[in-house]
Amino acid sequence: MNITIRKATPDDAALLQELILELAAYERLLDEAEPDIPLLREHLSEEALTGCEALIAETENGTAVGFAFFYHTYSTFLTNAGLYVEDLYVKSTYRGEGIGAALLNSLAEMAEERGCRRMEWAVLDWNTEAVEFYEEAGAEPLDDRTVMRLDEEAIEEVAATPDDELV
């Protein structure tokens, strides 16, 4: 299958919203997904402070079959930039066609061109298909880390708490 990987633009916001909702359904997190077209459009603009970028995988006839969202990180230990892959998704009917590999390859090429020394991402534990795909590509799980998250409500609470009362 001939696949083209291209950088997403703000004009792709509605398309990305559809793909994000498909990903959320696949990950059993549809109740948490609220992709907003105007915000996606804004965040994908060159002027955005989010640093968010996306790639879209398309077939020869222009059908979008996958995407990857990513942004830069920084490693204090390496004193160097990295690339964090927020999401990499391929529509279920197109899996096994090399599209995920093409997206991962494009991300790695971009990371290399930008001087990044690491690429990192998180994978849901139950998604063994994805874990195996990434391990076959040479990725190693970081079992010595626990992903932590403050949601919007918790951010507000922490921000409003005086430093000496935080812990």
LINJO-V972886 format. One record per pair of residues at least 4 apart in sequence whose ideal C-beta (glycine too) atoms are under 8 Angstrom apart, sorted by the first residue. I is the first residue (numbers start at 1). J is the second residue. D is the distance in whole Angstrom. If there is no record, write none. Layout:
I/J/D ; I/J/D
This chain:
1/59/7 ; 1/94/8 ; 1/97/5 ; 1/98/7 ; 1/99/8 ; 2/59/7 ; 2/60/5 ; 3/57/5 ; 3/58/7 ; 3/59/7 ; 3/65/7 ; 3/97/8 ; 3/98/7 ; 3/99/6 ; 3/102/5 ; 4/57/7 ; 4/58/5 ; 4/59/8 ; 4/60/8 ; 5/55/5 ; 5/56/7 ; 5/57/5 ; 5/58/8 ; 5/102/6 ; 5/103/6 ; 5/106/4 ; 6/55/7 ; 6/56/6 ; 6/58/7 ; 7/53/7 ; 7/54/7 ; 7/55/6 ; 7/56/8 ; 8/12/4 ; 8/16/6 ; 8/44/6 ; 8/53/7 ; 8/54/4 ; 8/55/7 ; 8/56/5 ; 8/67/7 ; 9/44/6 ; 10/40/8 ; 10/41/4 ; 10/42/7 ; 10/44/5 ; 10/45/5 ; 11/41/8 ; 12/16/5 ; 12/44/7 ; 12/54/7 ; 12/56/6 ; 13/17/6 ; 13/37/5 ; 13/38/7 ; 13/40/4 ; 13/41/4 ; 13/44/7 ; 14/18/7 ; 14/37/5 ; 15/19/7 ; 15/56/7 ; 15/64/6 ; 16/20/6 ; 16/35/7 ; 16/40/6 ; 16/44/8 ; 16/54/6 ; 16/56/8 ; 16/67/6 ; 17/21/7 ; 17/35/4 ; 17/36/8 ; 17/37/5 ; 17/40/6 ; 18/22/7 ; 19/23/6 ; 19/64/6 ; 19/66/8 ; 19/67/5 ; 19/89/6 ; 19/91/8 ; 20/24/6 ; 20/33/6 ; 20/35/4 ; 20/87/8 ; 21/25/6 ; 21/30/7 ; 21/33/6 ; 21/35/6 ; 22/26/6 ; 22/89/7 ; 22/91/7 ; 23/27/6 ; 23/33/8 ; 23/87/6 ; 23/89/4 ; 24/29/5 ; 24/30/5 ; 24/32/7 ; 24/33/3 ; 25/30/5 ; 26/89/7 ; 26/92/7 ; 27/124/6 ; 27/127/8 ; 29/33/6 ; 35/40/6 ; 36/40/6 ; 37/41/6 ; 38/42/6 ; 39/43/6 ; 40/44/6 ; 41/45/7 ; 42/48/6 ; 43/48/5 ; 43/50/5 ; 43/52/5 ; 44/48/7 ; 44/52/7 ; 44/53/7 ; 44/54/6 ; 48/52/7 ; 50/71/7 ; 51/71/4 ; 51/72/6 ; 52/69/7 ; 52/70/8 ; 52/71/5 ; 52/86/8 ; 53/69/7 ; 53/70/6 ; 53/71/7 ; 54/67/6 ; 54/68/7 ; 54/69/5 ; 54/70/7 ; 55/67/6 ; 55/68/5 ; 55/70/8 ; 55/103/6 ; 55/106/6 ; 55/107/7 ; 56/64/5 ; 56/66/7 ; 56/67/5 ; 57/64/7 ; 57/65/5 ; 57/66/4 ; 57/67/7 ; 57/90/7 ; 57/99/5 ; 57/102/6 ; 57/103/6 ; 58/62/6 ; 58/63/6 ; 58/64/5 ; 58/65/7 ; 59/63/5 ; 59/65/6 ; 65/90/6 ; 65/91/5 ; 65/94/4 ; 65/99/6 ; 66/88/8 ; 66/89/6 ; 66/90/4 ; 66/91/6 ; 66/94/7 ; 66/99/5 ; 66/100/7 ; 66/103/6 ; 67/87/7 ; 67/88/8 ; 67/89/6 ; 67/103/8 ; 68/85/6 ; 68/87/7 ; 68/88/4 ; 68/89/8 ; 68/103/5 ; 68/104/8 ; 68/106/8 ; 68/107/6 ; 69/85/7 ; 69/86/4 ; 69/87/5 ; 70/83/6 ; 70/84/6 ; 70/85/5 ; 70/86/6 ; 70/107/6 ; 71/83/8 ; 71/84/6 ; 71/86/7 ; 72/81/5 ; 72/82/7 ; 72/83/6 ; 72/84/7 ; 72/114/8 ; 72/116/7 ; 73/81/7 ; 73/82/4 ; 73/83/7 ; 73/84/5 ; 73/118/8 ; 73/120/7 ; 74/80/8 ; 74/81/6 ; 74/82/7 ; 75/79/7 ; 75/80/6 ; 75/81/8 ; 75/82/6 ; 75/117/7 ; 75/118/6 ; 78/82/8 ; 78/117/5 ; 78/118/7 ; 80/115/7 ; 80/116/7 ; 80/117/5 ; 80/118/8 ; 81/114/7 ; 81/115/6 ; 81/116/5 ; 81/117/8 ; 82/111/8 ; 82/116/5 ; 82/117/6 ; 82/118/4 ; 82/119/7 ; 82/120/6 ; 83/107/6 ; 83/110/7 ; 83/111/4 ; 83/114/7 ; 83/116/5 ; 83/118/7 ; 83/119/5 ; 83/120/8 ; 84/119/8 ; 84/120/6 ; 84/121/7 ; 85/107/6 ; 85/119/6 ; 85/120/7 ; 85/121/4 ; 86/121/7 ; 88/100/7 ; 88/103/6 ; 88/104/7 ; 88/107/8 ; 88/121/7 ; 90/94/5 ; 90/95/5 ; 90/97/8 ; 90/99/5 ; 90/100/5 ; 90/103/7 ; 91/95/8 ; 94/99/5 ; 95/99/7 ; 95/100/7 ; 95/129/8 ; 98/102/6 ; 99/103/7 ; 100/104/6 ; 100/133/6 ; 101/105/6 ; 101/137/7 ; 102/106/6 ; 103/107/6 ; 104/108/6 ; 104/134/8 ; 104/137/6 ; 105/109/6 ; 106/110/6 ; 107/111/6 ; 107/119/7 ; 108/112/6 ; 108/119/7 ; 109/113/6 ; 110/114/6 ; 111/116/4 ; 111/119/5 ; 112/116/7 ; 120/142/8 ; 121/134/8 ; 122/147/6 ; 123/127/6 ; 123/130/5 ; 123/131/5 ; 123/134/6 ; 124/130/7 ; 125/131/8 ; 127/131/6 ; 128/132/6 ; 129/133/6 ; 130/134/6 ; 131/135/6 ; 131/141/7 ; 132/136/6 ; 133/137/7 ; 134/139/4 ; 135/139/6 ; 135/140/8 ; 135/141/8 ; 150/154/4 ; 150/155/5 ; 150/158/6 ; 151/155/7 ; 152/156/7 ; 153/157/6 ; 154/158/6 ; 155/159/6 ; 156/160/6 ; 157/161/6 ; 158/166/7 ; 161/165/5 ; 161/166/5 ; 162/166/7
